[in-house]
Amino acid sequence: MADSGGQGGRARRADVLRLEAFLPYRLMMLAEQVSQSLARIYGRRHHLANPEWRVLAALGQHGRMTATEIGRHSRMHKTKVSRAVAELERRGLLVRTTSDVDLRVLHLALTEAGRAVYDDIVPLAVTFAADLAADLSPEDAAALDRILATLMQQASAGEAAGGDAAS
């Protein structure tokens, strides 16, 4: 065995991380796979990239938001939000308005065309989610919901405590 810098020139088995069994990696891979599958549906139909859909979905759910709020809500970096907003605005799917209170703040909202795209995609997304979980028993679906809520809470607690998330 080649020298790996461990004691005696050999890596201890405990020092090896099996990435495919590592929970953060598995969650990231699942999220990416699910996201890409859903993206094929709305991408084919409305020529939207994932960040654009996430901005559209956030505005469809909340009505009016700032780019910062969208980034926080969707966990997207501000550059991705900015590019998605610019593309959606270019396509006439959202509009920016300046805040009456603070002229530096821009509020974003869907246009009528943006709302129509959102309204068209939502039933497809809901069906996609139902199909994804179709083979889960009601008990397994409830357990999955509890597990996901617990993991989200744990990840948020670690983030608030300054822990670095690994993926």
Secondary structure, 3 states (H helix, E strand, C coil): CCCCCCHHHCCCHHHCCCHHHCHHHHHHHHHHHHHHHHHHHHHHHHCCCHHHHHHHHHHHHHCEECHHHHHHHHCCCHHHHHHHHHHHHHCCCEEEEECCCCCCCEEEEECHHHHHHHHHHHHHHHHHHHHHCCCCCHHHHHHHHHHHHHHHHHHHHHHHCCCCCCC
